[in-house]
Amino acid sequence: MTEPVPVPRSQALFDRACKVMPGGVSSPVRAFRAVGGTPRFVAHAAGARFTDADGRSYLDFVMSWGPLLLGHAHPAITQAIAAAAARGASYGAPHEGEVELAELVVQGYPGLERVRFTSSGTEATQSAIRLARGCTGRDRILKFAGCYHGHADGLLVAAGSGAATFGTPSSAGVPAAVAALTSVLPLDDDAALRAWFARHGAETAAVIIEPVPANEGLLLQRPGFLRLLRELCTAHGALLIFDEVISGFRVARGGAAELHGLRPDLATFGKILGGGLPCGAFGGRAELLEQLAPNGRTYHAGTLSGNPLAMAAGKAMLSALVDGRVHRQLEQRGQQLQAGIERAIAEHRWPLRFERLGSLFWFAFGATGPIRRPDAIPAGARERYAKFFHGCLARGVYLAPSAFEVGFLSTAHGEAEIAEAIAVFTTALCEAFA
Ligand code: PMP
């Protein structure tokens, strides 16, 4: 295993952070628990790279976990933010910027007629579920094991034991009574889905799914599974929610809905939508969204919803996606990366699969065929990944500090950066499989 590189300034900052912040971080995965070692404290970032507090530079494949489709500190986005900041950071009143961003979202996403802004992806999913319950008058929701939808109580739920219908809390602090309203099914299981709807279809307010599950590996679904889900929701009057917080604007301008030619009833967004600033949204057909306050009886609000800086960054981001060049470039770079890694896999005969969809990728350690659900991820992936991760980190390539998180490409990852990454990945894989 590669010797850890000394990062004394990051270590000192981490020690300081741990005295005033739980685990030293604002979000748990940043603490490096799954891979060990010292989290890198970022000093500044530009394009495809960031520099840490010790002055070391990294080619970044985390990209803030998705928002930075155009890379760090893209001039169009930073200029839009600076100009907006000079006009005032927040108004708590309507402004043109939110209308412009809403128009861009509605124009780009299949079937979307109305959109409401939030400050995070978590707020978007939580509010979409409340709206679904408000619209249907039903309480029960269904989710899938391996999909993450943020940290609202009703979504931090794991499957109950055995054939139990009711979910159980996956975090302390989530009441069992709340978790019991959420049921959890396996992905990629048509029979389980049919059985669920046969028994509970009439009670189901909504089914929420990441149409491109990217939070426990990249679990690419069969189009037929998503189609069946759409059909069953329609047949039983349950609303289908596509959580496109990662996939939205990334796998296509119109997200997974465009890619699969499917229309959810509601869709949730975050990440890319805010161009790196705190922002989320949920949207759908007018007849559903108009049931939100002030027109309707389902409540949603936010002091910073529609924040002018986030709207300006989002407008700069989404405007860049209209002519299709960004997505064509991302696909080319993705193909370049995939070809390089698959060549190395074939040459070395590693038990490893490189999963990719557009600018999302994942190293599936131990896998030989497609993996569509988390319980199919081979055991031992975690240990192998930790070695691989540190081999990359020591050579200046930053991947997610967890075997089950995906990698993100941006337009700042040019041909040269991808070639550099292929070389480093290959060397680090040789070490990890040694
Ligand atoms: N849904 C999905 C699919 C996500 O990936 C995430 C965050 N990774 C969320 C919801 C929650 O978004 P946020 O972290 O902005 O609250």
Residues whose N, C-alpha, C, O or C-beta is under 5 A from the ligand:
A	BS01	PMP	S120 G121 T122 Y148 H149 G150 E210 D243 V245 I246 G270
